[in-house]
């Protein structure tokens, strides 16, 4: 069972996560194992995920473990899967009573072996009064089948139109493992406004840490629900911001009689839309961090950058954690010192993506383009500083302009 894994303070935790458990068989085949051995490894993984979901504060966790289409699989595999399900139900019931967790079955019961069907009914009944945490277990489930059965039931029971509703809480986050990028009909009515997260790992390799990553990515997303979501502070002009940053990169381009701190302060005012008074206070930490980085004092640089982001966070009211984003930014700058462009591309870009997603509260997918441009600007900066020619400064400025344009497209 997974140990305690903490989410950063201020994380927006989804109330309801729905997950498709995919990749057990591929995981097994890649290791020369039988399919049911992959299901056993997947069962172990999902036990840990269910456990840690409660620890994270997730109220409802929906698991799709067997679809209406899975009956087409070999009988031997299905029988082994049903044995695993029966064991899982017995193990899960103990956890239910300990943690006041309710089990709800989604799907059909009539096609299962009676012993398995009876076990599902028994555990549902035994946990019916619990409400601190809910596990929805989708077995012999299909989204179209669910809607058809619901409509037929409405007609058979003569339910009047004003009595038709769908009261169960909608999923906030949908996760699918194994790199597949479709919902396959999971909760088609309920997932209208769910955020999607597609993980490349097969289920047995989707650890609680990976679930944490998915939650953090969800937490960064700005969920508009069709309404207004203007971020007032980010009104910067990408071209002006790029020019300001490039100028203090070069130093020599800062006008005579203007101090570096004054120029950096102007840059912060433009980028974050903060007041001159706040910029004056923030730039002190910002410049000190840069100085510490130049002397390879990376831990001191992180301390200064944390102070800087603490001030910025309070002003622009975004829910990032200053210590985390400070560490990311300094680590990124450290990676960019590497003279090997390929090493920069492989290491720094991932850090830049995480950093931008955390600061601007956007998803990793949304941050990827800007992160790539940021790294390209840094590579050109390194070439220019190495004396490779003035044209590299021009390329660096062009990439910075595109970088800030990409950021504004995402947060404006």
N, C-alpha and C positions, 0 to 999 in steps of 0.2 A: 504494500500500500504506500502511496506517495506520502512524503513528509510534507511539512507545512511550506507552502509557497505563497509569498505575499505579493499583493498588487500594490502599485504605488498609490500614495495618498491622492485622492481626487479622481481616481479612475471611475469612469461611468460604466458600471457593471450592468450588462443586460439582464433583465428580469427573467427572460425565457430564451433558452438556446435550443435549437433543433439541429440534430446532427445525423448525417447519413454515414453509416459505418461501411466504408468501402476499402477494398484492396487486400483483404485477408488471403484470398486465393492467389493473387499475384505475388504477394509477399512470400507465400509458401512455395510457389513454383520457382521463384528466383533462388530459393535455398534447397531445392530438390526435395521438398516435403509434400505430404498429402494435403489436399485442400482443407480437411478438417483440422489439421495441425495449425494451419493459418487461422482458422476460426478460434482455436483455443488461445492462440497468442492475441488475437483481437479481443476475445472475451476478457483476458487479463487487462488489456489496455483500457477497455471501456469501464471496467470496474474502478480503475483509478480515476478516470475522467468523471464518473458519476460521484465518486467520493469528494474529489477536489472541487466539483461544481458547487456543492453545498458550502464548502470552506470559502469559496470566492463570494458567496452571497447570492448565487443564482437560485431563484425560487423554483423555476420549472425547467426540467431538462428532458427533452424529447429525443428518443433514440429509435431510429428506424433500423431494425435488425433483420427483418424478413419481409420481402415484398410479395405482392400477388403474382409477380412474374417469376419469383424464385422457385416455384414448383416445377419449373422446367429443368432444374438441375438434376444431376444423377441421384438416384434414390439413396445410395449409400451415403452420399454427402449430406442429404437432407436428414437422414436418420441420425447421423452423428451430430448435426446441428441441433436437432431436437433434444438429444441427450444433454447437450451443453446448456440449452435453454432451461431444462428442468433443474439442473444443478444450479444454474444462475439464479433461478427464482427462489430456491431454498436459501442460498447464501444471501440473496438480497433481502429476504424477509427479516432476517436477523438485524441487518442494518436499518431496515424500516422501523422496527420497534425501538431500536436504540436511538435513532435520530428523528423519530416522528415524521417519517417520510411516507407519502401515499403513492401507491402504484396504480396507474390507470392504463388499461390496455386499449390501443387504437387498432382497429381492423376487425377481421372476422375470427370467430372461434370455431365455427362449425366444420372446418376442414382439417383441423388438427386431430391427432390421436386423442382419444378421450382423456387419457391420463394427463396429457399436457394441458388440454383445455380446462380440466378440473383444477389443476394446479394454478393456472392463471386466475380463475374465478376465486379460488380460495384466498390467494394473496391479495387480490383486489378487495375482497370482503374484509380481510383481517386488518387492512390498513386504511379503510374507508374514512375513519374519523380524523386522520392526521392531515395537517395542512401547512406545517412549517416548510416542507420541501416536497415537490411533486416530481415523480419520474413517469413520463409517458412512454410506454413501450409499444412501438408500432410493429405488430407481427401479423403476417398475412394482410398487409396494408397496401392500398393503392389509392392515390388521390382521386382518380376518376371513379373507382369503385366506391369510395367513401361518399362522394356526392350523389351517385346513382342510388345507393342504399338509403341515404338520407331523404332524397326526394320520394322514393317509393314508400318509405315509412310515413312521410307526411301525408301522402295521398291515401295510404291504407288507413291511417288513424283519423283522417278527416280534419287535420289541423287547419284552423282558420289563418288567413294571411297575416293578421296582426299578431299572431302568436309565434311566427317564424323568426328566429334570431340565431345568432352564433355567439353565445356569451363567453366561450372559453378564451383566455388571453392569447393574443397573437404572439408568435415568436419575434424577438428583437433581432436575433442573430442566427443565421443559418450557416452551418459548416459542413463541407463535404471533403472527405479525405481522398487520397490516391490520385489527385490531379484531375479528376473528372469535373467538368464545369457545367453541370446541369442539375436541376432539382429532381428530375425523374418523377415528378408528380407528388412530392411530399407536401402535405398540407397546402394545396393550391389556393384554397379560400383564405386560410389564415395567414399566409406568408406574403400578403400584398405589400407590406411595408418593411419586411425583414431586410437586414443588411446581409450580404453574402460574403463568405470567406472560403476560398478554395485552397486547400492544403495539398502540397505535392506528396507528402508522406502517406504511405499505406497505413491503415488503422493501427497495426501493431507498433508502428514507430511514432504514432501521434501521442506524445507524452503530455502530462499535465503542464509542462513548460510550454509546449506548443499551444495548448489551450489558452494559457496566459497570454501568449503572443496574439492570438486571435481576439481576445478580449481587449487588449491594449489597442489593437487596430480598430476595433469597433468603437472604443472610447474616443478615438480621435475624429471620428466622422461627425459631420454636422447634419443632423437629421431634420430636414425642413418640414416634412409631411405636407408639402404643397404650400406652406406659408412663407413668410418673409424671414430672411436670415442674413441680413447685411452686417458685415463686420466693419464698424465705423472707422477703426484706426488704420486699416490697410488701404489708404487712398494714394499711395506713393506713385510717382511717375517712374516706370522701369528704367527709362533711359537716363534720367537724372540720378537715380539711385546707383545704377551701374557705373556711371562716370565718377560719382563721389567715391565709391569703393575702390575703383581702379586707381584713382588719384592718390589715395593714402596707401595703396599697395606700392605705388611708385615713389611716393614721398616727394620726389623732385618736382612733381606736377602740382603740388600744393602752392598756391600763390604766395609770393613774398609778403612777409609781415603777418601771415596767418599761422597761428600755432597748430600743431598736429591735433591737439585735443579739441580745438575749436572746429577743425574740419571733420573730425570723427563725430563730434556732437551734431553737426549739421547732417551727417549721414544717418545717424540714429533717428533724428527728428523726421527725416524724409521716409526712412524705411518703416518705422513703427508708428508714425503719426503721433508721437508723444510731445509733451510741452518742452520748451527750452529749459525750464527749471528742472524737470525730471531728467532730461538728457544730460544736463550739467552734472547731476549726481551720478547717473549711470555710467557716463563716459569715463569717469575716474577708474571704476573697476574694469571696464572694457579695455582701456589702454594698459592698465597694470597687468591684465591677463596676457596681452600681446607681448609685453616686455618679458614676462616670466617664460613664455613659450620660446622667445628668441634665445634665452639662456638655458633652454632644455629643462626648466623647472616645471614639469608638467603637473604635478600635484598642486603646487601653488597657483598655477594658471587656472586649474579647475576650481579652486576656492574663490578666486577673483571672479571667474565667469559665473559661478553660482550666485554670488552677490549681485552681479549684473542682471541675470535672468530673474532673480527674485524681485527686483525693482520693476522690470518690464512686465512680469506676470501680473503684479498688482494693478498696473495701469491698464493693460489691454484686456484683462479679465478672461484669459484663456487658461484651461485647466492642466497645463503641463507641470511637471515637477522640475523645479530649477536645478536640483542636483543632477538629475538624469540628463537633461539637455546640455548642461555645462560639460559633463563628462563626455558626452557624444561629440560636442563641438571641438573640444580640445583633442580628443582622440582622432577626429577627422583631420584636424590641422597637422597633427603629428604624422599621420599616414601620408599627407600631401608633401611632407619633407622628403619622401622617398624619391630618389632620382630615376627609378625604374618606372616608366609610364604604365607598363602592363600591371605591375604590382599595385599602383595607384588605382587603376581601373577596377581591379578585382576586389580590393579591400576597402578603399575609401568610399566607393559608390554605395555600398551597403550601409555604411555608417551615415553617409549623407542622407540617404532615404529615410532611415530611422529618425535622424535628427529633425529633418523638415516635417515629417509626419507628426512628431511629438510637439514641436513648437507651434506649427500652424494648425494643428488639429485636423489633419486630413489623413486619408488612408495611405497605406504603403503604395498601393497602385497609383494613387493620385500624386504622390510625391516622387515617383520614379523618374519622370521626365526631367523635373527640375534638378534632381540630384545628379543625373547624368550631365546636364549642362554645367552644373557647379564644378564637377570634377574636370570637365574639359577646360573650363576657365582656369582652374588651378594648374593644370598641365601646361597651358600656354604661359601662365605666370612663371612657372619654374624654368621654362625654356628662355623666356625673356631675361630673367634674373641671371641665367647662366651665360648671357651675352650672345644668344643665338640670333638676335636681330630685333629691330623695332616692330616688325610685322607681327611678332608674337604678342606684343602689348595690344595691338589692334584686334587680334583674334580674341584675346582675353576679354577685352571690353565688349566685343560682339557677343561672346558666350554669356557674359554677365548680364547683358541686356536681355537676351533670350531667357536666361535663368529667372530674372525678376519678372519678366512678362509671364512666364509659366506659373510662378508663385501667385501673381495677381489674378490670373485666370481661375485659380483654384479657391482663393479666399475672398475675392472682392464681392 
